[in-house]
Amino acid sequence: MQKGKTVTTPLPPGLKFSTDSGGTLPSPSKYRRLIGRLLYLGFTRPDICHTAQQLSQFVQHPCKEHWDAAMHLVRYLKNSPSTGLYFPSNNDLKLKAFCDADWAACQITRRSLTGYCIFLRSSLVSWKTKKQTTVSRSSAETEYRSMATTICEITWVVYILKDLGVEVPVPVPFFCDNKMALHITTNPVFHERTKHLEIDCHIVRDKYKEGLILPTYLVSKQQIADLFTKPLSGVPCLHLRAKLVLIVLN
């Protein structure tokens, strides 16, 4: 691996995993150890969060395709070994959040992926890639569930900052690239098509009515949370990664 060619993206664009990707590796424990290390590294490298989460689903029965993808991620890390998060001392204490989703992303269960990132001014303070617990029937439903998850995290971050004596300006700008999901948030009427979303609707709408969040539309090309839901090609990946404010630390 020391002489391996470096790559510029954590995963090849469009790559989807399944459980029947060839025979099981002869030494699954080697794969498990590697994935454990990559997940740990993800605490300071948010740009690998999505890839590490995807690969961690196959630790019980990893195949050659999964191992090759893990090696691709290692080559990506080799390209920027001293990169980390940057927290400038002159930041003002304003939160902003981005959320996205990938509808029916899992090839096995057809459950969708939630991805979000929360910034304190320009500093990234919280992020996650998470498989949703239920199957969604539309992309709008998927995005709305992602919004509910993100808002719960925003609420927690605000509480933590208040415990530290920091008053956070509200409403918190909350960026989403799905117009239908934003419409559901600001429309107080429950339609037949959204009854099954009632719990998530209450979470999102309550926080909107309380003035905690300011739902805002953002074009997909500027949606930073895309990094946490799908593998991107070189230019979009580098463009959005730059917005995470990762810098070379040495």
C-alpha positions in Angstrom: 0.0 0.0 0.0 3.0 2.3 0.6 3.5 2.4 -3.2 -0.1 2.4 -4.1 -1.5 5.1 -6.3 -3.5 7.8 -4.5 -7.1 8.7 -5.4 -9.1 11.9 -5.0 -12.4 10.5 -3.8 -13.3 8.2 -0.9 -15.3 5.9 -3.2 -15.8 5.6 -7.0 -18.9 7.6 -8.1 -22.1 5.5 -8.4 -20.7 2.4 -6.6 -23.4 0.4 -4.8 -22.7 -2.5 -2.5 -24.6 -5.8 -1.9 -24.1 -9.0 0.1 -23.5 -11.2 -3.0 -20.4 -9.4 -4.3 -18.4 -12.5 -4.9 -17.0 -15.0 -2.3 -16.4 -14.2 1.3 -12.9 -13.1 2.2 -10.7 -15.9 3.6 -9.8 -13.6 6.6 -12.8 -11.5 7.6 -11.0 -10.4 10.8 -8.5 -8.3 8.7 -11.4 -6.4 7.1 -13.1 -5.9 10.5 -9.9 -4.4 12.0 -9.5 -2.1 9.1 -13.1 -0.9 9.2 -12.8 -0.3 13.0 -9.8 1.9 12.4 -11.5 3.8 9.6 -14.6 4.5 11.8 -12.3 5.8 14.5 -10.5 8.0 12.0 -13.9 9.4 10.9 -14.2 11.3 14.2 -11.8 13.8 12.7 -12.2 13.1 9.0 -15.9 13.8 8.2 -15.1 13.4 4.5 -14.9 9.6 5.0 -18.0 9.3 7.2 -20.3 8.0 4.4 -17.8 5.5 3.0 -16.9 4.1 6.4 -20.6 3.7 7.3 -21.3 1.9 4.0 -18.4 -0.5 4.5 -19.2 -1.2 8.1 -22.5 -2.9 7.0 -20.5 -5.9 5.7 -18.2 -6.8 8.6 -19.9 -10.1 9.2 -19.5 -11.4 5.7 -17.1 -9.1 3.7 -16.4 -9.9 0.1 -13.6 -8.9 -2.2 -15.5 -5.9 -3.6 -15.8 -4.6 0.0 -12.1 -5.1 0.6 -11.2 -3.3 -2.7 -13.5 -0.4 -1.7 -11.8 -0.2 1.7 -8.4 -0.1 0.0 -9.7 2.6 -2.3 -10.5 4.6 0.9 -7.1 4.0 2.3 -5.5 5.3 -0.9 -7.7 8.4 -0.6 -6.5 9.0 2.9 -2.9 8.5 1.8 -3.4 11.5 -0.5 -4.1 13.8 2.5 -2.6 12.1 5.6 -2.3 15.2 7.8 -5.7 16.7 7.1 -8.0 17.6 10.0 -10.7 19.9 11.2 -10.0 23.6 11.9 -11.5 25.6 14.6 -10.5 29.3 14.4 -10.6 31.4 17.6 -12.4 34.3 16.0 -15.6 32.5 15.0 -18.9 34.0 16.0 -21.2 31.5 17.6 -23.9 31.1 15.0 -25.2 27.7 14.0 -26.2 26.5 10.5 -27.2 23.1 9.4 -27.4 21.1 6.1 -29.3 17.9 5.6 -29.8 15.5 2.7 -31.0 12.0 2.0 -30.5 9.3 -0.6 -33.8 7.5 -1.3 -33.7 3.7 -1.2 -29.9 3.8 -1.1 -29.5 0.3 0.5 -29.5 -2.4 -2.2 -30.6 -5.0 0.3 -33.4 -3.4 2.4 -34.2 -0.4 0.2 -34.0 1.8 3.2 -32.7 5.4 2.7 -29.7 7.2 4.0 -29.8 10.3 6.1 -26.8 12.7 6.1 -26.3 15.9 7.9 -23.7 18.4 9.1 -23.9 21.3 11.5 -21.5 24.2 11.6 -20.7 26.7 14.3 -20.0 29.6 11.9 -17.3 28.0 9.6 -16.4 25.1 12.0 -17.9 21.7 11.6 -19.1 20.5 15.0 -21.5 17.6 14.2 -22.1 15.3 11.3 -23.5 11.8 10.6 -24.4 9.3 7.9 -27.2 7.0 9.1 -29.5 4.4 7.6 -33.1 5.3 8.2 -35.1 2.8 10.3 -38.1 2.4 7.9 -38.6 2.2 4.1 -39.8 5.5 2.6 -42.3 5.6 -0.2 -40.9 8.8 -1.9 -37.9 11.0 -2.0 -39.8 13.8 -0.2 -40.6 11.4 2.7 -37.0 10.4 2.8 -35.8 14.0 3.0 -38.4 14.8 5.6 -37.3 12.0 7.9 -33.7 13.3 7.4 -34.9 16.8 8.5 -36.4 15.4 11.7 -33.1 13.6 12.6 -31.1 16.7 11.9 -33.4 18.9 13.9 -33.0 16.6 16.9 -29.3 17.0 16.6 -29.6 20.8 16.3 -31.7 20.8 19.5 -29.0 18.8 21.3 -26.2 21.1 20.1 -28.1 24.2 21.2 -28.6 22.6 24.7 -24.9 21.8 25.0 -23.9 25.3 24.1 -26.4 26.8 26.6 -24.9 24.6 29.3 -21.5 26.1 28.4 -23.0 29.6 28.8 -23.3 30.3 25.1 -26.4 31.9 23.8 -27.1 30.7 20.2 -28.9 33.1 17.9 -32.1 31.6 16.6 -33.6 30.7 14.2 -30.8 28.4 13.0 -30.5 28.4 9.2 -31.5 24.9 8.0 -30.6 24.1 4.4 -32.4 21.4 2.4 -32.5 20.8 -1.4 -36.0 19.2 -1.5 -38.8 21.7 -2.1 -41.6 19.3 -1.2 -40.1 18.5 2.2 -39.8 22.2 2.9 -43.4 22.7 1.9 -44.5 20.0 4.3 -42.6 21.8 7.1 -44.3 25.2 6.6 -47.8 23.8 5.7 -49.9 23.3 8.9 -52.4 21.0 7.2 -51.9 17.2 7.4 -52.8 15.7 4.1 -53.7 12.1 3.5 -50.3 11.4 1.9 -48.4 12.6 5.0 -50.4 10.9 7.8 -47.8 8.2 8.2 -45.2 10.9 8.8 -47.1 12.4 11.7 -44.5 11.9 14.4 -41.7 13.4 12.3 -44.1 16.1 11.2 -44.7 17.2 14.8 -41.0 17.2 15.6 -40.1 19.4 12.6 -43.1 21.7 12.7 -42.9 22.2 16.5 -39.3 23.4 16.2 -40.2 25.6 13.2 -43.1 27.2 15.2 -40.8 27.6 18.2 -38.5 29.6 16.0 -35.6 27.2 16.5 -35.0 26.6 12.7 -35.3 28.6 9.5 -35.9 26.1 6.7 -34.2 27.3 3.6 -34.0 25.9 0.0 -30.5 25.2 -1.3 -29.6 24.0 -4.8 -28.2 20.5 -4.8 -24.8 21.6 -6.2 -24.2 23.6 -3.0 -25.6 21.0 -0.6 -22.7 20.1 1.6 -24.6 17.2 3.2 -24.4 15.4 -0.2 -20.9 14.2 1.0 -22.7 12.2 3.7 -25.2 10.4 1.5 -23.6 9.3 -1.7 -20.2 8.9 -3.4 -19.4 11.9 -5.6 -17.1 12.4 -8.6 -13.8 14.3 -8.3 -14.8 17.9 -8.9 -18.1 18.0 -6.9 -16.4 16.0 -4.1 -13.5 18.4 -3.9 -15.8 21.4 -4.1 -18.0 20.3 -1.2 -15.1 19.0 0.8 -13.5 22.4 0.8 -16.7 23.7 2.5 -16.0 21.4 5.5 -12.9 23.5 6.2 -10.5 20.6 6.4 -6.9 21.8 6.4 -3.4 20.3 6.4 -2.2 20.4 10.0 1.5 20.2 9.5 
